Amino acid sequence: MGYGLLAAAIAAEVAGTTAMKYSEGFTRLWPSLATLAGYLLAFTLLAQTLKTMQVGTAYAIWAGVGTAAVAVIGILFLGESTSLAKIAGIALVIVGVVLLNLGGAH
């Protein structure tokens, strides 16, 4: 259950961050409201996740996977530049999350 809630928290955070890009500095109403809703849901779900997971592990996974996902969305859908360093950084984040889980995330 903890990992399901964490995955939902990550999805909400990624949706909120993506909406923030479209809010144009919070000058557009609907993307701004979507940002607020995404982050409210993300933190609510993260708080529920912390009932069953260690805070350090849960937060590291939430932040790491969210960061990697937003970077990939930026590259694939928002026309952001890519480089070997950026791809390596995303890969290192993923490796770090895997190592956290292998090291006793339960």
N, C-alpha and C positions, 0 to 999 in steps of 0.2 A: 504494500500500500504506500509506503514511504516514497519509493521510486516513482510510482505513478503520480503522486502529488507533486513531486519534484519536477517531473517532466512537464506537467501542466503549468507549474510556476515558471519554468523556463520558457515555454511557449507563450505565456502571457507577457513575460518581460520582453521577449523578442518582438512580439506584436506591438507592444507599447513603444518600444524604441523605433521600430519601423514607422509607426504612425507619427512619432515625433519628427522624423525627417520630413514628412509631408505637412506638418503643422506650420512650417515656415516661421519658426520662432514664436510659436503659439499665437499667430495672427489669423489662423484659419480655425473655425469653431470645431468642425467634426473631427479632423485629425487630432486636435488638442484634447477633445473629450475622449477619443479613443486611446490617446496616450495616458490620460488620467485613469481610465478604466483598466487598461492593461497593467499599469503599475500597481494599482489597488488590488487587483486580482492576484498578481504575482506575489506581492508581499503577504497577502492573506494565505495563499497556498504554501508559501515558504514557511510561514509560521506554523501551519499545520504539519508540515514535513518535519519540523524540528521536534515534534512530539516523539518521533520514532527514530530519528537519525542524529548523529553528532553534528553540532553546529559548524565546526570547522570543515568537515567533509561536505555537508550539504551546501554550505555557502560556496565552497571552492568549486563544486560541480555546477551549481547554479550560475555563478559568475563566469566560469570558464567556458561552459557549453554555450551560454548566452552570448558571450563575446565572440566565440568562434562562429556561431550561427549568424550573428549580425554582420560579421566581416564577410562571410560567404554570400549573404543576401546582397550586401553592398556591391560585391564584385559581379554577381550574376545578374542582378536586376536593377541596380541603381547606377551602373556605369562607372563604378569606382575603379581606380587603377589596381593592377595586381603586379606583384613582383615575387621573385624567389624568396626574399626575406619574409614577405607577408604570408606566403603559403607555408613556409617553414614554421612561422610563428603559430599559425592555426594548427598545424600538425603537432607542435609541441604542447599546445593546450590540450589537445585530444589525448596525447600520450600521458600527460599529467593527470587527467581525469581517470584514465584507465589504471594508472599506478595507485591513485587514491583508493579506488575500488578494490584492487588486489591487496592493498595493505590493510584491509579491515574496515571498510566503510559501514559495515552493518551495525 
